[in-house]
Amino acid sequence: MRPTESRPTESRKRRPPGRGRLSALAREFAKFGTVGGLGIFVNLGVFNVCRGATGLPVVRCSVVATAVAIAFNYLGLRHFTYRDRDRSHRSREIALFAAFSGIGLVIENGVLYTATYGFGWGGALLGNLFKFLGIATATLFRFWSYRAWVFRALPGRAGRHGSPHGDPSNSTSNPAAYQPETTAPPP
């Protein structure tokens, strides 16, 4: 090797230690946001269809929409955002997801309930605005709780070497060692 050539791993050694974790957290938040963004469309779509097609009160339509979005989001989070996380305790995962989603449902619809019945701010535009504000408020809680309690990282895989998957040999910078993440887990 010539003295002017640098090894691919030398640039990684110069990186501050916290930077890799922050980068992994940013990627995780982007994936969470992608699923959540699609979930918002599902939530608001079902909310508006329910309001227009039924005579149900606004908060009841919101609860129905939130429940549909929770099911959609679970599938997206499990199979996209947190597909590399522990899958060994699926019943525990689903129970915790349901519990934290229920708390998020109360937060989300509490904002809409307060605006609609507490302050008398009704109508389609205000209903959608406060529904969206409730979703945003509940999303902060959901991100923390899902990450910390529901989709737990496997031991020894979180944050090592700045890789979100913890395995430096599974790096796109080393094509010979690259193993696609779409490989199905063993049965």
TORZAVO-271303 format. One record per residue (C-alpha): x negated, y negated, z negated. Coordinates in steps of 0.05 Angstrom, whole numbers, padded with zeros to 5 digits, always signed. Each point is the difference from the previous one (the first is absolute). Layout:
N
XYZ...
This chain:
187
+00000+00000+00000-00027-00069+00019-00009-00052-00055+00050-00047+00034+00055+00052+00001+00046+00004-00059+00037+00060-00025+00076-00004+00000+00004+00010-00075-00047-00058-00016+00054-00052+00013+00047+00036-00049-00053-00003-00054-00002-00076+00003+00075-00008-00009+00022-00022-00070+00030+00058-00039+00069-00031-00010+00008-00018+00073+00015+00072+00022+00055+00007-00052+00031-00066+00020-00002+00021+00073+00033+00067-00017+00053-00036-00041+00013-00048+00058+00010+00059+00048+00046+00034-00049+00041-00063-00009+00004-00008+00076+00028+00071+00007+00047-00012-00058+00022-00065+00033+00012+00035+00066+00046+00051-00031+00032-00053-00043+00011-00046+00059+00036+00055+00037+00038+00015-00064+00022-00073-00003+00031+00006+00070+00035+00064-00022+00023-00033-00064+00026-00064+00031+00030+00037+00059+00040+00048-00043+00019-00058-00046+00029-00041+00057+00034+00059+00033+00031+00019-00066+00024-00072-00013+00030-00005+00070+00031+00069+00005+00027+00009-00070+00036-00042-00051-00050+00017-00055-00026-00056-00044-00068-00029+00020-00040+00031-00057+00030+00069+00012-00020-00004+00074-00069-00021-00024-00007+00061-00046+00020+00046+00058-00051-00033+00046-00054+00004-00053+00013+00074-00011-00007+00014+00075-00064-00042+00003-00028+00038-00060+00008+00066+00036-00032-00029+00063-00057-00030-00040-00015+00064-00037-00011+00037+00066-00043-00056+00027-00042-00007-00062-00011+00075-00010-00016+00015+00073-00036-00065+00021-00025-00044-00057-00017+00052-00052-00009+00063+00043-00069+00012-00030+00025-00001-00072+00016+00058-00047+00057+00044+00025-00004+00054-00053+00056-00027-00045+00054-00018+00051+00058+00005-00049-00036-00047-00048-00015-00047+00057+00072-00002+00024+00027-00010-00071-00049-00058-00013+00015-00030+00068+00075+00003-00014-00009-00031-00070-00045-00057+00024+00044-00011+00061+00060-00004-00046-00034-00055-00040-00017-00035+00066+00073+00007+00021+00022-00034-00064-00051-00056+00010+00019-00009+00073+00074+00000-00010-00004-00039-00065-00026-00060+00040+00059+00007+00049+00050+00010-00056-00025-00061-00038+00003-00044+00062+00068+00025+00023+00038+00006-00066-00041-00042-00048-00009-00061+00044+00056+00012+00051-00048-00003+00059+00036+00045+00050+00006+00006+00075-00037+00041+00052-00062-00045+00005-00009-00009-00075+00015+00074-00012-00057+00019+00048-00046-00052-00030+00009+00024-00071-00001+00073+00022-00068-00014+00032-00025-00037-00062+00021+00060-00042-00037+00047+00046-00063-00043-00005+00003-00002-00076+00012+00075-00006-00056+00015+00050-00053-00026-00047+00025+00047-00054+00006+00058+00049-00071-00008+00028-00029+00002-00070+00042+00058-00025-00005+00044+00062-00075-00010+00003-00012+00011-00074+00050+00054-00017+00032+00034+00060-00052+00010+00055-00061+00012-00043-00069+00007+00030-00033+00067-00003-00057+00003-00051-00066-00021+00031+00031-00026+00064+00021-00071-00018-00047-00056+00019-00066+00038+00007-00048-00031+00050+00051-00051+00022+00040+00053+00037+00074+00003-00016-00005+00075+00006-00063+00006-00042-00037+00045+00047-00058-00036+00034-00008+00058+00050+00070-00014+00026-00022-00067+00028+00016-00030+00068-00071-00028+00000-00025+00072+00005+00039+00030+00058-00032+00069-00010+00028+00004-00071+00068-00031+00016+00059+00043-00019+00068-00028+00020+00047-00015-00057+00057+00030+00039-00024+00070-00015+00055+00037-00037-00015+00022-00070-00007+00075-00013+00066+00035-00014
